[in-house]
Amino acid sequence: MAVDASSVARERGQESGDERRNGGQDNSSSWRTAWPLALSLLPLGLLVMASWIGRHVRPSADEWCFLPSVRDHGISGLIGKFYFTDNGRVGNGLLVGLYAQFPVAGHQWFGLISGVLMLALLWALTVQLLRRADLEVPRGLPLLLTAVITAVFLFATPNTYKTFYWPAASVSHTVAPVLACAVAIPLLRAGGRRSRIAALAIVFTAGVFMGTLSEEASVVALVVLSCVVLFAHRVFAVRVKAFARRWSLLGMAGIAIGTVVLVTSPGSRNRREHYGADRASMFAPESLLGSLRGYGQILETILTTWQYAGAVAAGVLLGLLARGQARRPAVLLPCRPLLLTTLGAAAFLVSGYLCTVITYPVFGADVVTTERTWNDYLLLYVMLLVGVGAFIGRSLRLRGRRTGVATAAAAAVCAAAVLGLVGPLNGLGDSMEVRAEKWDRQDRNLREQAADGAKVAPYTPVSVARMLEPFSNQGRRIWPAQCVADYYHLDKVTYGRTHD
């Protein structure tokens, strides 16, 4: 939200009028600070609940292969495996190795650590954005905004397990877009020459890393940065416009370099050959049309998920409660809600479709059910909703009509959206607990057999939330059975009977 002298004057005049009508009551009273903090306890409580459920996470799918690799060859060995064999994502290999070196415990603590990290980074970003926009808000409002954004981003998706609890997917598609957003923090804090140089160096380095971490998050970042380059003259003040463009171009250059490292790697070629993606171009007409159909179905799911209304409501609260301070030179041009909303919506729609295009050759029509790859652009969607809500709240405040009613209604929608996520999360937690009990029992059994000198042992698939396991699909899909055997120091595992 832009702040200019005229809008600040109007807002201050409006505030003075409000104070006279209210008998001179101070809008910065303790109640004005206390209720946003109290409301933030709901999404924060949901994050605490989700972190507690994380104790039931156990390895599955690709992680069966990561764990023995890190155990035998260390993190550097896993990075080499990714580059030369698996997919070329060396940045991904580094993050995966950090938790895989603590086998089961790494999986159990991943949700808590990644959740706290994402919340902290988004909170710092929110605070800096408000500061650079020269806006004063109630003390608890930035935390409320951040907590709601984090909660709906992590738990409003169709498959929360693959979004939040599956570390291998989370580092690529959930943590990655948050890290990309966090790169803007040094930019927002940059004031002098040294801090600006540091911001440029950080965005370039982060771009290279992002290019080797997540193709989809890189696409979203490229689209957003391209918007900054093309429309900086319509958004930023003259004194910062050139620097914003330089910063964006350096970030794009870093992503391009990292992407080249990834796509030219032997691992990336192996992956394309494995899925047959090397035989057809992602830009072939049939692939583009298939991607468009799949993206349409994805959008239908996203747009009909009512809990995202919590992000709009949080934005409305921001627009209703923010006040311009006029203490710093303007960074943004006077507020243009239609322009900014159009740019944000275009960035979301274009980046989402491009992410679908690059994943379609691998997953085909299953892009519609590969929900983890949506998260790279879902964070942008949630932020867009907050921005739209802020513009709505600002309009209501400037008109000065029923702002108290609007504030109460927005707070109620925030609370309802968060509470609407509790039931599905609790049900998932029950399923995870059942799986953990079966997994632990089988883990002890396999370790005992290996200790007794067995070379072959039966393995029963134990899955949750459509996660792949050895011998899934009634034993017809063997992968990753050999990785399980390596994990337990066995030569082979066979298809065991179903657990009682």
C-alpha positions, 0 to 999 in steps of 0.5 A, a space after each residue: 500500500 503506497 503512502 503519499 503526502 495527500 493520502 496521509 493528510 486525508 487519513 490524519 484528517 479522518 482520524 481527527 474526525 473519528 477521535 472527536 466523534 468518539 469523545 477523544 478516545 485514543 485508537 492506540 489504547 491497550 484494547 487496540 493492541 490486545 485484540 489482534 494479539 488475542 486473535 493471533 492465538 488461534 492460528 498460532 495454536 493451529 501451528 502448535 497443534 500441527 507441530 505436536 502432530 509432527 511427532 508421528 512423522 516417519 520416513 516414506 517414499 524418496 526418504 527411504 533412499 535418502 537416509 542410507 545415502 546420508 548415513 553411508 556417504 554424508 550430506 556431500 554424498 547426497 548432494 553428489 547423488 542428486 547432481 549425478 543421478 537423481 534430479 540435479 537439485 544440489 540445493 535441494 540435496 543440501 537441505 534434505 541432507 540437513 534433516 536426513 542425517 538425523 533419521 527418524 528424529 529429523 522427520 519428527 522435528 522437521 515440521 516444528 523447525 520449518 514451521 517456526 522458520 517460515 513464520 519468523 521469515 514471513 513475520 520479518 517480511 511483514 514488519 519490513 513491508 509495513 515500515 517501508 510503506 510508512 504505516 503504523 498498525 496496532 502492535 499485534 497486527 503484523 503477528 496476526 497477519 503472518 500467522 493467518 498467512 502461514 496457517 492457510 498456506 500450510 493447512 488449506 491445501 488438499 494434502 497437508 501431509 505432503 505440504 507440511 509433514 513430508 520433508 522431501 516435498 516441503 523443502 522443494 515446494 513449501 519452504 522454497 517460496 518462503 525463502 524466496 520471499 525472505 530475500 526481499 528483507 535485505 532489500 527493504 532494510 537497505 538504506 546506505 551504500 553498503 546495505 544496498 550492495 549487500 542486498 544485491 549480493 544476497 539476491 544474486 546468491 539466493 537466485 543461484 541457490 533457488 535455481 538448484 532448489 526448486 524449478 517451480 519456485 524459480 518460475 514464480 520468482 522469475 515472473 514476480 521479478 519480471 513484473 518489478 522490472 517492467 512496471 517499476 515506474 508505475 509502482 515505485 518512487 523515482 528515487 528507488 525505481 532504478 535500484 529495484 530494477 537492478 535488484 530484480 535483474 540480478 536475482 533473475 540472473 542468479 536464478 538463470 545460472 542456477 537453473 542452467 546448473 540444474 538442467 545440464 546435470 546428469 541427474 536432470 537428464 536421468 530424471 527426464 529419461 526416466 519419466 519420458 520427458 526427454 521425448 516430448 517438448 513441454 511446449 508442444 501444443 498437446 502438452 500446453 493444452 493438457 497443462 491448461 486443462 489441468 491448471 483449470 482444475 487446480 484453480 477450481 479447487 483453489 478458488 472453492 477452498 473457503 478457508 482462503 477467505 481468512 487471508 482476505 479478512 486479515 487484509 481487511 483488518 490491515 486496511 482498516 487499522 493501518 495509519 500513515 505516519 508521513 515520517 519517511 520519504 515515500 517508497 511507493 507511488 500513490 496507492 493504485 489498488 486496481 493496478 496493483 491487484 491486476 499485476 498481482 493476479 496476473 503474476 499468480 495466474 501466469 506463474 501457476 500456469 507455467 509451473 503446471 507446464 514444466 511439471 506436466 511432462 513428468 506427471 501428465 494428467 496427475 498434475 491435478 493430484 500432485 498438490 505439493 507442486 501447487 505450493 510454489 505459487 499458492 503463497 503468492 495467491 495467499 499474499 494476493 488475497 491479503 493485498 486485495 483485503 487491505 485495499 477493501 479495508 482501506 476503502 472502507 476506512 477512508 469512507 468512514 462508514 461502519 468500520 467497527 462492524 467491518 472490523 468485527 466481521 473481518 475478525 470473525 471470518 479470520 477466526 472461522 477460517 482458522 477453526 475450519 482447518 482444525 478438523 481436517 488437521 486432527 483427522 490427519 493426525 489420527 491417521 499419522 498416529 496409526 501409521 507411526 505405531 505400525 511403522 515402529 513395530 515393523 522397524 523393530 522387527 526388521 532391525 531384529 531380523 537383520 541383527 540375527 543375520 537375516 539377508 531377506 525379510 518381508 516388508 508390509 507397506 504402511 502409507 498415509 495421505 497417498 504417500 508411496 511405499 514399497 509394494 504399493 498397489 497390492 504389491 505391484 509397485 516395488 519402488 523403493 524396496 531396495 532402499 528399504 533393504 539398504 536402510 536395514 542392512 538387508 540384501 532384499 525385502 519382499 512383499 509382506 502381508 497386510 497389517 492387522 
